[in-house]
Amino acid sequence: MKRYLIVFFSLVFLSFSPYCWAEIQTLSHTGIWQTVVDDQSNQFTLSGHENNAALALILRPNESARLNVAIEKEGYLIGDNAQINFSIDDYALTLSKEDVQNDPNKVSFIYPLEGDELKAFVHALTSKKEGSIEFDETRIPLSLKGTSQSITSILNYIDLHQLSDFPAPFKTSVLSETPAPSKSQIDPTPNPPQNLLQASEPKGNETPHHKENLLMGNILLILFVLFIVLTPFYRIAHKYYEKKRQKKQQKLQNQWMEEQIITATHLCMNEIEAQSHILTLKRAALSYQDEYGTWYHTKWVPEIDRFIDSRIKPLLTAHDFLPFYASLHDLILKKIEEVTSDYNTVAQDNLDKARNCCEEDIEKNALALSIKRSQLSFQDEYGTWNCEKWHSERERFLESRIQFVLNEHKLSHYYSLLKESLILKIEEVTSDYNTVAQDNLDKARNCCEEDIEKNALALSIKRSQLSFQDEYGTWNCEKWHNERERFLESRIQFVLNEHKLSHYYSLLKESLILKIEEVTSRSKFIEKSLNDSDQYSPTMKPYDYERFCAKLLRQCGWEAMATQASGDQGADVVAVKNSIRMVIQCKLYSSPVGNSAVQEIVAARSFYDAQHALVVSNATYTNAATQLALTNKVHLLHHDALQNFADRLSEAS
């Protein structure tokens, strides 16, 4: 290993030793512009960076000057542009993209500067305040403040070190013609006197930096040689003393570990003994036997881990013994198994306790369960009991009530073991449900039939309105059947819901339809009580219908007569009894009666000075007619309800 280290350090030394003699110096730094020189190769770099773009002028001995522009891709959509322009007022240069792009995040462009072109560029760079980089429709401004100081620092350095291999205007001969820079253009450090510069100037091409770097390189070389020579001796000595030290340390470490493990073991065993009663109860609660007598410990094993994490590990951590836990793990498990060995007796006691709690709660709720079973179980037309809803309710009772009872006693893990026996217990306490179910069925039937009898007249009127004979004598009852279905789903369902017996609807529906047909056929066509010549028929003439309505009133003790076909002022029938006068507009229609009938009878009421105005029809009424009748206190009736209305008026008088 040491040999590889020696080779590595040697390579590092050889790789970086040239840099001991090479130094990058900063000549000036003003604003965004900085000038540096590599005093090994005498390369000058004047660079400025602004608005995600950089411009650099590079000067090397005996080579053409080079202008570089780099633009960051993130800031601009430069695309595949092969050329860009750099301009300073009227002065402009076109730069071409470099063939090799070193930075994937930037695009570089280059332009060689020679002779007069270099002079013109330097003059433009130092005489203006701002330049710009342009491509497509994009313009990137670049401040030129500080470029004069940067150029001056290069000229001063060339003059100081007598460098003569640079093109104009950076030749030494040009320097004598170049006016001295102003105080604001040069470094604030004052220049030393000329005679001091001459006194301190080294001979030949050597500079103070060269001497310092040479000395540093020699020192590093001596240190490297010493390192190579002394390393083998150090390695032998170190190996010997290290081996001796490790042997002694290992012996002391083993003794210390034995003592620590013994102490940690006593701590753990004492804690397990202190918690033995709780651990036994937990094991009994979390372990159970199935119907074949096999014990299951799937819930007990995680509880052991929880006990270790909550009690043993914090105890070891408090005494800094946690690193020894792996060595103690088997001893801890063995001790827990030992102190909880009588768990099966406790488990059987807990199972019996859980069973007793559940059965007591089932007995307590026996009546409610029996009612639920009777409500949710019913016989179909073949006498088969349908208990699907009851089974769902029984499952809900087990999962809500029984689980709650077991949770209260912290015995919920026995639920799956007791479930089958608890189902049998529920079936036992609800065994008389069929008697209750039959009682509820009879109750539901009686409630529905009473309500149908109560609405017999309204149903009869609806049947007569919505049933009619066609020209072939066939009765069309489609609208009546729809109305009957609406009555069942709205009124009958409401009655059953009020008595909490809605689950019997489907079982009773057929018998309720027969009941409706029965009560509507009893009073079907009240006109049967009339003489055959005065019976109602949808095909009778309008005047005969007026006479039919007058005859109904006369049967109730009213003096009623049909008016003449013309000149009746809107009243088809005028009836009087006990100083009560009412006028009637009779409409034999096959479609709903509209506003005009209401308007006519309102006018007739004023003309005949009547107290009551009625519109009687075999059909229904439009919503507009109903609203207008309410506003003008006009009664809208079916002819089947005319006699009942007349009797109520007589009784009121």
HELIX and SHEET records of a PDB file:
HELIX    1   1 LYS A    2  PHE A   16  1                                  15    
HELIX    2   2 PRO A   18  TRP A   21  1                                   4    
HELIX    3   3 GLY A  115  SER A  127  1                                  13    
HELIX    4   4 THR A  147  LEU A  160  1                                  14    
HELIX    5   5 THR A  172  GLU A  177  1                                   6    
HELIX    6   6 GLN A  194  SER A  200  1                                   7    
HELIX    7   7 PRO A  208  ALA A  274  1                                  67    
HELIX    8   8 SER A  276  LEU A  286  1                                  11    
HELIX    9   9 TRP A  300  PHE A  307  1                                   8    
HELIX   10  10 ILE A  308  ILE A  312  3                                   5    
HELIX   11  11 LYS A  313  ALA A  318  1                                   6    
HELIX   12  12 LEU A  322  PHE A  324  5                                   3    
HELIX   13  13 TYR A  325  VAL A  339  1                                  15    
HELIX   14  14 TYR A  343  LYS A  364  1                                  22    
HELIX   15  15 ALA A  366  LEU A  376  1                                  11    
HELIX   16  16 GLU A  388  PHE A  397  1                                  10    
HELIX   17  17 LEU A  398  ILE A  402  3                                   5    
HELIX   18  18 GLN A  403  GLU A  408  1                                   6    
HELIX   19  19 SER A  412  TYR A  414  5                                   3    
HELIX   20  20 TYR A  415  VAL A  429  1                                  15    
HELIX   21  21 TYR A  433  LYS A  454  1                                  22    
HELIX   22  22 ALA A  456  LEU A  466  1                                  11    
HELIX   23  23 GLU A  478  PHE A  487  1                                  10    
HELIX   24  24 LEU A  488  ILE A  492  3                                   5    
HELIX   25  25 GLN A  493  GLU A  498  1                                   6    
HELIX   26  26 SER A  502  TYR A  504  5                                   3    
HELIX   27  27 TYR A  505  ARG A  522  1                                  18    
HELIX   28  28 ILE A  526  SER A  529  5                                   4    
HELIX   29  29 ASP A  532  ASP A  534  5                                   3    
HELIX   30  30 PRO A  542  GLN A  555  1                                  14    
HELIX   31  31 ASN A  595  TYR A  608  1                                  14    
HELIX   32  32 ASN A  623  ASN A  632  1                                  10    
HELIX   33  33 HIS A  639  ALA A  641  5                                   3    
HELIX   34  34 LEU A  642  ALA A  652  1                                  11    
SHEET    1   A10 ILE A  24  THR A  30  0                                        
SHEET    2   A10 TRP A  33  ASP A  38 -1                                        
SHEET    3   A10 GLN A  43  GLU A  50 -1                                        
SHEET    4   A10 ALA A  53  LEU A  59 -1                                        
SHEET    5   A10 ALA A  65  GLU A  72 -1                                        
SHEET    6   A10 LYS A 106  LEU A 113 -1                                        
SHEET    7   A10 TYR A  91  LYS A  97 -1                                        
SHEET    8   A10 GLN A  83  ILE A  88 -1                                        
SHEET    9   A10 GLU A 130  PHE A 135 -1                                        
SHEET   10   A10 THR A 138  SER A 143 -1                                        
SHEET    1   B 2 TYR A 288  GLN A 289  0                                        
SHEET    2   B 2 TRP A 295  TYR A 296 -1                                        
SHEET    1   C 2 PHE A 378  GLN A 379  0                                        
SHEET    2   C 2 TRP A 385  ASN A 386 -1                                        
SHEET    1   D 2 PHE A 468  GLN A 469  0                                        
SHEET    2   D 2 TRP A 475  ASN A 476 -1                                        
SHEET    1   E 5 GLU A 559  ALA A 562  0                                        
SHEET    2   E 5 VAL A 573  LYS A 577 -1                                        
SHEET    3   E 5 ILE A 580  LYS A 587 -1                                        
SHEET    4   E 5 HIS A 612  SER A 617  1                                        
SHEET    5   E 5 HIS A 635  HIS A 638  1                                        
END                                                                             
